[in-house]
Amino acid sequence: MSEIIEVLKINDKEYRIGQNKITLLEPDILFVESIGVQTDEVANCFYNFYTDLLSDYNGIMHVIIDINKSKKSSPSARRTWKTLGELEKTGKVALYGLHPVAKVLAAFVIRFTQKDDFRFFSTKEEAFSWIKG
């Protein structure tokens, strides 16, 4: 039986999807703290959340993803992340983390995307600086 995952709105800028924390840092920068196993249900819920967010937004959304606490993603979830990164309104995507699993996850996402604006960094500060640059 699959788990039911929903978006929990904390306030106008903060959300939770499963264990994942999502914060709108600036009108055009979304920060995602990926925590735990990324199941199909989590990926699909995030897909719906993100595409709804983009449908109401007239610009390009940049995304910073902390994958230090992330665990494995299902193959279907990885395809969903790839699709989200390739949406027309998705700008730069910066992944960061020092955990060895984080580096493997980042390498997979970056290798299979069709966009050039995916980068991996060691720290949030480096990722944010690249997004803002």
N, CA, C and O atoms as CSV, one atom per row, in Angstrom:
chain,resi,resn,atom,element,x,y,z
A,1,MET,N,N,0.834,-1.178,0.000
A,1,MET,CA,C,0.000,0.000,0.000
A,1,MET,C,C,0.881,1.244,0.000
A,1,MET,O,O,1.856,1.309,0.748
A,2,SER,N,N,0.547,2.233,-0.832
A,2,SER,CA,C,1.376,3.417,-0.893
A,2,SER,C,C,0.970,4.428,0.180
A,2,SER,O,O,-0.169,4.495,0.642
A,3,GLU,N,N,1.972,5.191,0.530
A,3,GLU,CA,C,1.837,6.214,1.543
A,3,GLU,C,C,1.197,7.455,0.922
A,3,GLU,O,O,1.489,7.804,-0.222
A,4,ILE,N,N,0.331,8.111,1.673
A,4,ILE,CA,C,-0.290,9.343,1.184
A,4,ILE,C,C,0.579,10.513,1.623
A,4,ILE,O,O,0.811,10.725,2.813
A,5,ILE,N,N,1.050,11.259,0.648
A,5,ILE,CA,C,1.917,12.409,0.893
A,5,ILE,C,C,1.169,13.660,0.454
A,5,ILE,O,O,0.600,13.711,-0.636
A,6,GLU,N,N,1.180,14.660,1.317
A,6,GLU,CA,C,0.511,15.916,1.007
A,6,GLU,C,C,1.440,17.083,1.313
A,6,GLU,O,O,2.405,16.950,2.064
A,7,VAL,N,N,1.133,18.213,0.724
A,7,VAL,CA,C,1.867,19.446,1.008
A,7,VAL,C,C,1.303,20.039,2.290
A,7,VAL,O,O,0.094,20.238,2.413
A,8,LEU,N,N,2.177,20.317,3.236
A,8,LEU,CA,C,1.793,20.985,4.466
A,8,LEU,C,C,2.326,22.411,4.404
A,8,LEU,O,O,3.538,22.623,4.369
A,9,LYS,N,N,1.427,23.380,4.391
A,9,LYS,CA,C,1.838,24.786,4.337
A,9,LYS,C,C,2.116,25.251,5.760
A,9,LYS,O,O,1.223,25.225,6.607
A,10,ILE,N,N,3.343,25.675,6.029
A,10,ILE,CA,C,3.727,26.186,7.341
A,10,ILE,C,C,3.388,27.672,7.432
A,10,ILE,O,O,2.811,28.124,8.421
A,11,ASN,N,N,3.745,28.421,6.406
A,11,ASN,CA,C,3.391,29.833,6.272
A,11,ASN,C,C,3.494,30.187,4.786
A,11,ASN,O,O,3.593,29.290,3.949
A,12,ASP,N,N,3.473,31.464,4.451
A,12,ASP,CA,C,3.484,31.862,3.037
A,12,ASP,C,C,4.763,31.496,2.305
A,12,ASP,O,O,4.787,31.492,1.074
A,13,LYS,N,N,5.823,31.190,3.033
A,13,LYS,CA,C,7.106,30.893,2.396
A,13,LYS,C,C,7.650,29.507,2.708
A,13,LYS,O,O,8.657,29.104,2.125
A,14,GLU,N,N,7.016,28.766,3.609
A,14,GLU,CA,C,7.537,27.465,4.022
A,14,GLU,C,C,6.490,26.360,3.871
A,14,GLU,O,O,5.308,26.529,4.168
A,15,TYR,N,N,6.995,25.214,3.391
A,15,TYR,CA,C,6.144,24.048,3.161
A,15,TYR,C,C,6.895,22.789,3.570
A,15,TYR,O,O,8.119,22.793,3.695
A,16,ARG,N,N,6.149,21.720,3.774
A,16,ARG,CA,C,6.731,20.396,4.015
A,16,ARG,C,C,6.052,19.416,3.074
A,16,ARG,O,O,4.836,19.449,2.884
A,17,ILE,N,N,6.859,18.547,2.493
A,17,ILE,CA,C,6.340,17.429,1.705
A,17,ILE,C,C,7.056,16.205,2.241
A,17,ILE,O,O,8.254,16.030,2.016
A,18,GLY,N,N,6.324,15.358,2.951
A,18,GLY,CA,C,6.971,14.266,3.654
A,18,GLY,C,C,7.928,14.884,4.650
A,18,GLY,O,O,7.536,15.768,5.411
A,19,GLN,N,N,9.170,14.439,4.664
A,19,GLN,CA,C,10.195,15.015,5.546
A,19,GLN,C,C,10.874,16.226,4.926
A,19,GLN,O,O,11.572,16.964,5.622
A,20,ASN,N,N,10.683,16.443,3.639
A,20,ASN,CA,C,11.365,17.513,2.910
A,20,ASN,C,C,10.838,18.881,3.317
A,20,ASN,O,O,9.637,19.079,3.506
A,21,LYS,N,N,11.777,19.822,3.447
A,21,LYS,CA,C,11.442,21.197,3.799
A,21,LYS,C,C,11.657,22.073,2.575
A,21,LYS,O,O,12.686,21.974,1.906
A,22,ILE,N,N,10.683,22.934,2.282
A,22,ILE,CA,C,10.739,23.789,1.107
A,22,ILE,C,C,10.508,25.227,1.550
A,22,ILE,O,O,9.537,25.521,2.249
A,23,THR,N,N,11.401,26.118,1.142
A,23,THR,CA,C,11.301,27.519,1.539
A,23,THR,C,C,11.497,28.401,0.311
A,23,THR,O,O,12.418,28.188,-0.478
A,24,LEU,N,N,10.637,29.376,0.161
A,24,LEU,CA,C,10.801,30.375,-0.886
A,24,LEU,C,C,11.700,31.459,-0.304
A,24,LEU,O,O,11.237,32.321,0.444
A,25,LEU,N,N,13.010,31.415,-0.654
A,25,LEU,CA,C,13.988,32.350,-0.093
A,25,LEU,C,C,13.781,33.757,-0.628
A,25,LEU,O,O,13.856,34.737,0.113
A,26,GLU,N,N,13.523,33.839,-1.907
A,26,GLU,CA,C,13.269,35.096,-2.604
A,26,GLU,C,C,12.176,34.781,-3.615
A,26,GLU,O,O,11.881,33.608,-3.844
A,27,PRO,N,N,11.575,35.778,-4.220
A,27,PRO,CA,C,10.499,35.471,-5.166
A,27,PRO,C,C,10.909,34.505,-6.280
A,27,PRO,O,O,10.067,33.813,-6.852
A,28,ASP,N,N,12.228,34.465,-6.585
A,28,ASP,CA,C,12.682,33.620,-7.688
A,28,ASP,C,C,13.659,32.521,-7.258
A,28,ASP,O,O,14.316,31.915,-8.104
A,29,ILE,N,N,13.759,32.255,-5.932
A,29,ILE,CA,C,14.672,31.210,-5.448
A,29,ILE,C,C,13.947,30.304,-4.461
A,29,ILE,O,O,13.485,30.736,-3.405
A,30,LEU,N,N,13.863,29.041,-4.841
A,30,LEU,CA,C,13.245,28.026,-3.991
A,30,LEU,C,C,14.363,27.187,-3.367
A,30,LEU,O,O,15.253,26.705,-4.067
A,31,PHE,N,N,14.307,27.021,-2.046
A,31,PHE,CA,C,15.291,26.217,-1.331
A,31,PHE,C,C,14.621,24.932,-0.871
A,31,PHE,O,O,13.577,24.970,-0.220
A,32,VAL,N,N,15.218,23.797,-1.208
A,32,VAL,CA,C,14.660,22.495,-0.851
A,32,VAL,C,C,15.680,21.744,-0.010
A,32,VAL,O,O,16.823,21.555,-0.426
A,33,GLU,N,N,15.260,21.317,1.176
A,33,GLU,CA,C,16.087,20.435,1.998
A,33,GLU,C,C,15.513,19.036,1.825
A,33,GLU,O,O,14.463,18.706,2.377
A,34,SER,N,N,16.212,18.228,1.054
A,34,SER,CA,C,15.772,16.870,0.750
A,34,SER,C,C,16.199,15.959,1.906
A,34,SER,O,O,17.387,15.816,2.193
A,35,ILE,N,N,15.209,15.347,2.562
A,35,ILE,CA,C,15.482,14.541,3.746
A,35,ILE,C,C,14.884,13.153,3.574
A,35,ILE,O,O,13.706,13.007,3.248
A,36,GLY,N,N,15.699,12.151,3.793
A,36,GLY,CA,C,15.215,10.771,3.772
A,36,GLY,C,C,15.079,10.193,2.379
A,36,GLY,O,O,15.566,10.757,1.399
A,37,VAL,N,N,14.406,9.057,2.313
A,37,VAL,CA,C,14.174,8.354,1.050
A,37,VAL,C,C,13.172,9.147,0.217
A,37,VAL,O,O,12.149,9.605,0.725
A,38,GLN,N,N,13.478,9.301,-1.055
A,38,GLN,CA,C,12.606,10.041,-1.964
A,38,GLN,C,C,11.777,9.049,-2.777
A,38,GLN,O,O,12.221,8.537,-3.805
A,39,THR,N,N,10.578,8.795,-2.298
A,39,THR,CA,C,9.690,7.810,-2.912
A,39,THR,C,C,8.967,8.405,-4.118
A,39,THR,O,O,9.017,9.612,-4.357
A,40,ASP,N,N,8.301,7.543,-4.863
A,40,ASP,CA,C,7.479,8.015,-5.989
A,40,ASP,C,C,6.418,8.995,-5.495
A,40,ASP,O,O,6.149,10.007,-6.143
A,41,GLU,N,N,5.819,8.689,-4.345
A,41,GLU,CA,C,4.755,9.539,-3.802
A,41,GLU,C,C,5.282,10.933,-3.455
A,41,GLU,O,O,4.628,11.936,-3.743
A,42,VAL,N,N,6.459,10.993,-2.838
A,42,VAL,CA,C,7.062,12.286,-2.504
A,42,VAL,C,C,7.371,13.057,-3.786
A,42,VAL,O,O,7.059,14.243,-3.887
A,43,ALA,N,N,7.973,12.399,-4.750
A,43,ALA,CA,C,8.326,13.058,-6.016
A,43,ALA,C,C,7.083,13.560,-6.735
A,43,ALA,O,O,7.084,14.677,-7.252
A,44,ASN,N,N,6.033,12.768,-6.780
A,44,ASN,CA,C,4.802,13.187,-7.457
A,44,ASN,C,C,4.143,14.363,-6.742
A,44,ASN,O,O,3.643,15.283,-7.390
A,45,CYS,N,N,4.139,14.337,-5.412
A,45,CYS,CA,C,3.579,15.453,-4.649
A,45,CYS,C,C,4.391,16.721,-4.902
A,45,CYS,O,O,3.823,17.796,-5.097
A,46,PHE,N,N,5.731,16.595,-4.900
A,46,PHE,CA,C,6.567,17.757,-5.165
A,46,PHE,C,C,6.348,18.265,-6.591
A,46,PHE,O,O,6.308,19.473,-6.821
A,47,TYR,N,N,6.209,17.353,-7.535
A,47,TYR,CA,C,5.944,17.738,-8.926
A,47,TYR,C,C,4.684,18.609,-9.000
A,47,TYR,O,O,4.694,19.673,-9.619
A,48,ASN,N,N,3.611,18.154,-8.370
A,48,ASN,CA,C,2.359,18.913,-8.390
A,48,ASN,C,C,2.510,20.268,-7.701
A,48,ASN,O,O,2.022,21.280,-8.203
A,49,PHE,N,N,3.184,20.287,-6.554
A,49,PHE,CA,C,3.437,21.536,-5.828
A,49,PHE,C,C,4.226,22.516,-6.699
A,49,PHE,O,O,3.844,23.678,-6.841
A,50,TYR,N,N,5.323,22.042,-7.277
A,50,TYR,CA,C,6.229,22.893,-8.045
A,50,TYR,C,C,5.564,23.408,-9.325
A,50,TYR,O,O,5.690,24.588,-9.651
A,51,THR,N,N,4.874,22.554,-10.037
A,51,THR,CA,C,4.223,23.013,-11.271
A,51,THR,C,C,3.086,23.988,-10.953
A,51,THR,O,O,2.852,24.918,-11.726
A,52,ASP,N,N,2.378,23.801,-9.839
A,52,ASP,CA,C,1.365,24.777,-9.417
A,52,ASP,C,C,2.021,26.114,-9.084
A,52,ASP,O,O,1.515,27.170,-9.464
A,53,LEU,N,N,3.142,26.067,-8.379
A,53,LEU,CA,C,3.877,27.281,-8.036
A,53,LEU,C,C,4.305,28.021,-9.304
A,53,LEU,O,O,4.150,29.238,-9.402
A,54,LEU,N,N,4.838,27.285,-10.262
A,54,LEU,CA,C,5.299,27.902,-11.505
A,54,LEU,C,C,4.155,28.448,-12.349
A,54,LEU,O,O,4.326,29.440,-13.058
A,55,SER,N,N,2.994,27.812,-12.281
A,55,SER,CA,C,1.870,28.275,-13.103
A,55,SER,C,C,1.408,29.672,-12.682
A,55,SER,O,O,0.854,30.416,-13.492
A,56,ASP,N,N,1.636,30.027,-11.409
A,56,ASP,CA,C,1.252,31.344,-10.908
A,56,ASP,C,C,2.400,32.348,-10.939
A,56,ASP,O,O,2.254,33.477,-10.470
A,57,TYR,N,N,3.536,31.941,-11.487
A,57,TYR,CA,C,4.733,32.774,-11.471
A,57,TYR,C,C,5.120,33.128,-12.904
A,57,TYR,O,O,5.129,32.263,-13.780
A,58,ASN,N,N,5.436,34.392,-13.140
A,58,ASN,CA,C,5.714,34.849,-14.508
A,58,ASN,C,C,7.188,34.844,-14.892
A,58,ASN,O,O,7.523,35.168,-16.032
A,59,GLY,N,N,8.071,34.486,-13.975
A,59,GLY,CA,C,9.498,34.521,-14.287
A,59,GLY,C,C,10.128,33.144,-14.287
A,59,GLY,O,O,9.464,32.123,-14.469
A,60,ILE,N,N,11.431,33.155,-14.076
A,60,ILE,CA,C,12.220,31.926,-13.986
A,60,ILE,C,C,12.473,31.637,-12.516
A,60,ILE,O,O,12.844,32.540,-11.766
A,61,MET,N,N,12.280,30.394,-12.091
A,61,MET,CA,C,12.503,29.992,-10.707
A,61,MET,C,C,13.820,29.224,-10.627
A,61,MET,O,O,14.015,28.229,-11.324
A,62,HIS,N,N,14.712,29.698,-9.773
A,62,HIS,CA,C,15.967,29.009,-9.507
A,62,HIS,C,C,15.766,28.139,-8.274
A,62,HIS,O,O,14.960,28.464,-7.402
A,63,VAL,N,N,16.501,27.034,-8.203
A,63,VAL,CA,C,16.296,26.083,-7.116
A,63,VAL,C,C,17.640,25.703,-6.510
A,63,VAL,O,O,18.589,25.366,-7.219
A,64,ILE,N,N,17.699,25.764,-5.177
A,64,ILE,CA,C,18.854,25.291,-4.423
A,64,ILE,C,C,18.394,24.077,-3.634
A,64,ILE,O,O,17.397,24.143,-2.915
A,65,ILE,N,N,19.117,22.962,-3.764
A,65,ILE,CA,C,18.704,21.720,-3.110
A,65,ILE,C,C,19.827,21.209,-2.212
A,65,ILE,O,O,20.932,20.922,-2.671
A,66,ASP,N,N,19.514,21.104,-0.920
A,66,ASP,CA,C,20.431,20.530,0.062
A,66,ASP,C,C,20.169,19.028,0.076
A,66,ASP,O,O,19.094,18.584,0.480
A,67,ILE,N,N,21.148,18.249,-0.363
A,67,ILE,CA,C,20.960,16.797,-0.406
A,67,ILE,C,C,21.840,16.078,0.625
A,67,ILE,O,O,22.112,14.885,0.491
A,68,ASN,N,N,22.283,16.816,1.654
A,68,ASN,CA,C,23.088,16.217,2.712
A,68,ASN,C,C,22.350,15.110,3.466
A,68,ASN,O,O,22.958,14.112,3.854
A,69,LYS,N,N,21.047,15.282,3.673
A,69,LYS,CA,C,20.267,14.315,4.452
A,69,LYS,C,C,19.387,13.441,3.570
A,69,LYS,O,O,18.557,12.679,4.065
A,70,SER,N,N,19.575,13.556,2.265
A,70,SER,CA,C,18.779,12.773,1.333
A,70,SER,C,C,19.301,11.344,1.275
A,70,SER,O,O,20.498,11.085,1.404
A,71,LYS,N,N,18.383,10.448,1.082
A,71,LYS,CA,C,18.755,9.050,0.885
A,71,LYS,C,C,18.366,8.684,-0.541
A,71,LYS,O,O,18.126,9.570,-1.362
A,72,LYS,N,N,18.302,7.431,-0.837
A,72,LYS,CA,C,18.063,7.015,-2.221
A,72,LYS,C,C,16.714,7.509,-2.757
A,72,LYS,O,O,15.762,7.749,-2.014
A,73,SER,N,N,16.685,7.644,-4.053
A,73,SER,CA,C,15.455,7.979,-4.776
A,73,SER,C,C,15.087,6.777,-5.632
A,73,SER,O,O,15.957,6.106,-6.188
A,74,SER,N,N,13.804,6.516,-5.730
A,74,SER,CA,C,13.361,5.442,-6.615
A,74,SER,C,C,13.653,5.852,-8.058
A,74,SER,O,O,13.785,7.044,-8.338
A,75,PRO,N,N,13.757,4.889,-8.979
A,75,PRO,CA,C,13.983,5.250,-10.390
A,75,PRO,C,C,12.917,6.210,-10.932
A,75,PRO,O,O,13.233,7.134,-11.682
A,76,SER,N,N,11.678,5.990,-10.557
A,76,SER,CA,C,10.608,6.869,-11.016
A,76,SER,C,C,10.764,8.270,-10.429
A,76,SER,O,O,10.530,9.263,-11.117
A,77,ALA,N,N,11.155,8.350,-9.170
A,77,ALA,CA,C,11.378,9.656,-8.542
A,77,ALA,C,C,12.525,10.389,-9.232
A,77,ALA,O,O,12.438,11.599,-9.441
A,78,ARG,N,N,13.591,9.685,-9.588
A,78,ARG,CA,C,14.716,10.321,-10.289
A,78,ARG,C,C,14.265,10.883,-11.629
A,78,ARG,O,O,14.700,11.964,-12.026
A,79,ARG,N,N,13.403,10.164,-12.326
A,79,ARG,CA,C,12.883,10.672,-13.608
A,79,ARG,C,C,12.043,11.931,-13.372
A,79,ARG,O,O,12.087,12.869,-14.168
A,80,THR,N,N,11.283,11.947,-12.281
A,80,THR,CA,C,10.477,13.122,-11.954
A,80,THR,C,C,11.368,14.315,-11.669
A,80,THR,O,O,11.092,15.412,-12.154
A,81,TRP,N,N,12.449,14.130,-10.880
A,81,TRP,CA,C,13.367,15.244,-10.589
A,81,TRP,C,C,13.969,15.781,-11.889
A,81,TRP,O,O,14.086,16.993,-12.071
A,82,LYS,N,N,14.347,14.880,-12.784
A,82,LYS,CA,C,14.926,15.275,-14.060
A,82,LYS,C,C,13.929,16.126,-14.857
A,82,LYS,O,O,14.287,17.166,-15.409
A,83,THR,N,N,12.688,15.670,-14.905
A,83,THR,CA,C,11.637,16.393,-15.631
A,83,THR,C,C,11.435,17.791,-15.060
A,83,THR,O,O,11.307,18.758,-15.811
A,84,LEU,N,N,11.405,17.900,-13.735
A,84,LEU,CA,C,11.213,19.201,-13.100
A,84,LEU,C,C,12.345,20.161,-13.438
A,84,LEU,O,O,12.116,21.345,-13.685
A,85,GLY,N,N,13.559,19.642,-13.445
A,85,GLY,CA,C,14.711,20.476,-13.755
A,85,GLY,C,C,14.723,20.983,-15.180
A,85,GLY,O,O,15.353,21.997,-15.482
A,86,GLU,N,N,14.032,20.286,-16.051
A,86,GLU,CA,C,14.025,20.659,-17.463
A,86,GLU,C,C,12.833,21.528,-17.863
A,86,GLU,O,O,12.707,21.895,-19.031
A,87,LEU,N,N,11.964,21.862,-16.922
A,87,LEU,CA,C,10.821,22.723,-17.247
A,87,LEU,C,C,11.306,24.098,-17.711
A,87,LEU,O,O,12.339,24.589,-17.255
A,88,GLU,N,N,10.567,24.695,-18.599
A,88,GLU,CA,C,10.946,25.975,-19.192
A,88,GLU,C,C,11.146,27.065,-18.138
A,88,GLU,O,O,12.050,27.890,-18.278
A,89,LYS,N,N,10.333,27.084,-17.101
A,89,LYS,CA,C,10.423,28.119,-16.074
A,89,LYS,C,C,11.438,27.794,-14.978
A,89,LYS,O,O,11.609,28.581,-14.047
A,90,THR,N,N,12.107,26.660,-15.075
A,90,THR,CA,C,13.158,26.345,-14.116
A,90,THR,C,C,14.462,26.920,-14.644
A,90,THR,O,O,14.892,26.600,-15.752
A,91,GLY,N,N,15.083,27.770,-13.839
A,91,GLY,CA,C,16.356,28.376,-14.219
A,91,GLY,C,C,17.516,27.526,-13.724
A,91,GLY,O,O,17.597,26.335,-14.026
A,92,LYS,N,N,18.389,28.129,-12.981
A,92,LYS,CA,C,19.544,27.418,-12.435
A,92,LYS,C,C,19.100,26.476,-11.320
A,92,LYS,O,O,18.197,26.787,-10.543
A,93,VAL,N,N,19.752,25.322,-11.262
A,93,VAL,CA,C,19.520,24.365,-10.181
A,93,VAL,C,C,20.874,24.059,-9.560
A,93,VAL,O,O,21.770,23.533,-10.219
A,94,ALA,N,N,21.010,24.397,-8.275
A,94,ALA,CA,C,22.253,24.161,-7.541
A,94,ALA,C,C,22.001,23.102,-6.480
A,94,ALA,O,O,21.159,23.276,-5.599
A,95,LEU,N,N,22.734,22.009,-6.574
A,95,LEU,CA,C,22.669,20.959,-5.558
A,95,LEU,C,C,23.925,21.077,-4.708
A,95,LEU,O,O,25.002,21.390,-5.214
A,96,TYR,N,N,23.776,20.821,-3.400
A,96,TYR,CA,C,24.978,20.837,-2.581
A,96,TYR,C,C,24.892,19.797,-1.483
A,96,TYR,O,O,23.814,19.381,-1.059
A,97,GLY,N,N,26.069,19.395,-1.042
A,97,GLY,CA,C,26.173,18.445,0.055
A,97,GLY,C,C,27.560,17.852,0.128
A,97,GLY,O,O,28.258,17.736,-0.880
A,98,LEU,N,N,27.950,17.481,1.325
A,98,LEU,CA,C,29.255,16.881,1.535
A,98,LEU,C,C,29.180,15.378,1.762
A,98,LEU,O,O,30.192,14.682,1.677
A,99,HIS,N,N,27.996,14.882,2.045
A,99,HIS,CA,C,27.818,13.451,2.290
A,99,HIS,C,C,28.084,12.684,0.991
A,99,HIS,O,O,27.652,13.133,-0.070
A,100,PRO,N,N,28.781,11.545,1.039
A,100,PRO,CA,C,29.073,10.783,-0.187
A,100,PRO,C,C,27.833,10.415,-0.998
A,100,PRO,O,O,27.877,10.413,-2.228
A,101,VAL,N,N,26.727,10.103,-0.319
A,101,VAL,CA,C,25.487,9.781,-1.032
A,101,VAL,C,C,25.008,11.001,-1.812
A,101,VAL,O,O,24.482,10.869,-2.917
A,102,ALA,N,N,25.192,12.191,-1.233
A,102,ALA,CA,C,24.781,13.423,-1.896
A,102,ALA,C,C,25.509,13.600,-3.222
A,102,ALA,O,O,24.910,14.008,-4.217
A,103,LYS,N,N,26.787,13.295,-3.230
A,103,LYS,CA,C,27.574,13.445,-4.454
A,103,LYS,C,C,27.120,12.470,-5.540
A,103,LYS,O,O,27.104,12.817,-6.721
A,104,VAL,N,N,26.755,11.260,-5.143
A,104,VAL,CA,C,26.253,10.270,-6.107
A,104,VAL,C,C,24.920,10.733,-6.678
A,104,VAL,O,O,24.700,10.665,-7.887
A,105,LEU,N,N,24.020,11.209,-5.797
A,105,LEU,CA,C,22.717,11.706,-6.261
A,105,LEU,C,C,22.890,12.879,-7.221
A,105,LEU,O,O,22.242,12.935,-8.266
A,106,ALA,N,N,23.759,13.805,-6.863
A,106,ALA,CA,C,23.982,14.976,-7.707
A,106,ALA,C,C,24.545,14.577,-9.064
A,106,ALA,O,O,24.112,15.088,-10.098
A,107,ALA,N,N,25.501,13.671,-9.057
A,107,ALA,CA,C,26.101,13.225,-10.318
A,107,ALA,C,C,25.050,12.606,-11.224
A,107,ALA,O,O,25.067,12.832,-12.434
A,108,PHE,N,N,24.133,11.828,-10.656
A,108,PHE,CA,C,23.084,11.203,-11.460
A,108,PHE,C,C,22.188,12.263,-12.094
A,108,PHE,O,O,21.925,12.227,-13.296
A,109,VAL,N,N,21.721,13.204,-11.279
A,109,VAL,CA,C,20.800,14.223,-11.778
A,109,VAL,C,C,21.473,15.073,-12.848
A,109,VAL,O,O,20.892,15.318,-13.906
A,110,ILE,N,N,22.681,15.515,-12.579
A,110,ILE,CA,C,23.379,16.386,-13.524
A,110,ILE,C,C,23.680,15.661,-14.832
A,110,ILE,O,O,23.545,16.246,-15.906
A,111,ARG,N,N,24.079,14.415,-14.754
A,111,ARG,CA,C,24.450,13.655,-15.949
A,111,ARG,C,C,23.266,13.446,-16.888
A,111,ARG,O,O,23.436,13.449,-18.107
A,112,PHE,N,N,22.074,13.265,-16.334
A,112,PHE,CA,C,20.934,12.904,-17.175
A,112,PHE,C,C,20.006,14.063,-17.528
A,112,PHE,O,O,18.977,13.851,-18.169
A,113,THR,N,N,20.345,15.260,-17.129
A,113,THR,CA,C,19.503,16.389,-17.488
A,113,THR,C,C,19.919,16.933,-18.852
A,113,THR,O,O,21.047,16.726,-19.300
A,114,GLN,N,N,19.014,17.614,-19.487
A,114,GLN,CA,C,19.280,18.196,-20.792
A,114,GLN,C,C,19.668,19.676,-20.688
A,114,GLN,O,O,19.979,20.308,-21.698
A,115,LYS,N,N,19.648,20.226,-19.473
A,115,LYS,CA,C,19.971,21.643,-19.293
A,115,LYS,C,C,21.404,21.808,-18.824
A,115,LYS,O,O,21.981,20.914,-18.205
A,116,ASP,N,N,21.968,22.974,-19.133
A,116,ASP,CA,C,23.341,23.275,-18.737
A,116,ASP,C,C,23.429,23.939,-17.367
A,116,ASP,O,O,24.519,24.036,-16.802
A,117,ASP,N,N,22.316,24.393,-16.829
A,117,ASP,CA,C,22.323,25.165,-15.593
A,117,ASP,C,C,22.147,24.320,-14.330
A,117,ASP,O,O,21.460,24.737,-13.397
A,118,PHE,N,N,22.755,23.152,-14.294
A,118,PHE,CA,C,22.794,22.296,-13.109
A,118,PHE,C,C,24.235,22.282,-12.618
A,118,PHE,O,O,25.153,22.016,-13.393
A,119,ARG,N,N,24.437,22.565,-11.343
A,119,ARG,CA,C,25.786,22.521,-10.777
A,119,ARG,C,C,25.734,21.896,-9.380
A,119,ARG,O,O,24.711,21.945,-8.696
A,120,PHE,N,N,26.851,21.314,-8.982
A,120,PHE,CA,C,26.982,20.734,-7.650
A,120,PHE,C,C,28.010,21.537,-6.864
A,120,PHE,O,O,29.062,21.900,-7.390
A,121,PHE,N,N,27.694,21.812,-5.592
A,121,PHE,CA,C,28.573,22.580,-4.722
A,121,PHE,C,C,28.726,21.865,-3.386
A,121,PHE,O,O,27.943,20.975,-3.052
A,122,SER,N,N,29.724,22.255,-2.640
A,122,SER,CA,C,29.943,21.670,-1.317
A,122,SER,C,C,29.098,22.347,-0.246
A,122,SER,O,O,28.707,21.705,0.729
A,123,THR,N,N,28.810,23.648,-0.417
A,123,THR,CA,C,28.094,24.391,0.626
A,123,THR,C,C,26.915,25.181,0.052
A,123,THR,O,O,26.831,25.440,-1.149
A,124,LYS,N,N,26.019,25.547,0.955
A,124,LYS,CA,C,24.865,26.365,0.588
A,124,LYS,C,C,25.331,27.742,0.105
A,124,LYS,O,O,24.766,28.295,-0.839
A,125,GLU,N,N,26.351,28.287,0.746
A,125,GLU,CA,C,26.846,29.606,0.383
A,125,GLU,C,C,27.363,29.625,-1.061
A,125,GLU,O,O,27.094,30.566,-1.809
A,126,GLU,N,N,28.106,28.584,-1.446
A,126,GLU,CA,C,28.605,28.490,-2.825
A,126,GLU,C,C,27.442,28.379,-3.807
A,126,GLU,O,O,27.437,29.023,-4.856
A,127,ALA,N,N,26.456,27.554,-3.453
A,127,ALA,CA,C,25.287,27.362,-4.323
A,127,ALA,C,C,24.523,28.668,-4.485
A,127,ALA,O,O,24.150,29.035,-5.599
A,128,PHE,N,N,24.288,29.374,-3.383
A,128,PHE,CA,C,23.547,30.623,-3.413
A,128,PHE,C,C,24.290,31.679,-4.231
A,128,PHE,O,O,23.680,32.418,-5.003
A,129,SER,N,N,25.590,31.741,-4.059
A,129,SER,CA,C,26.400,32.699,-4.798
A,129,SER,C,C,26.300,32.457,-6.301
A,129,SER,O,O,26.196,33.412,-7.071
A,130,TRP,N,N,26.330,31.199,-6.730
A,130,TRP,CA,C,26.218,30.859,-8.153
A,130,TRP,C,C,24.831,31.225,-8.685
A,130,TRP,O,O,24.705,31.767,-9.783
A,131,ILE,N,N,23.805,30.930,-7.909
A,131,ILE,CA,C,22.429,31.262,-8.317
A,131,ILE,C,C,22.300,32.783,-8.510
A,131,ILE,O,O,21.728,33.244,-9.498
A,132,LYS,N,N,22.828,33.537,-7.573
A,132,LYS,CA,C,22.712,34.998,-7.616
A,132,LYS,C,C,23.604,35.620,-8.677
A,132,LYS,O,O,23.339,36.730,-9.138
A,133,GLY,N,N,24.689,34.897,-9.078
A,133,GLY,CA,C,25.669,35.440,-10.024
A,133,GLY,C,C,25.114,35.532,-11.373
A,133,GLY,O,O,25.803,35.968,-12.296
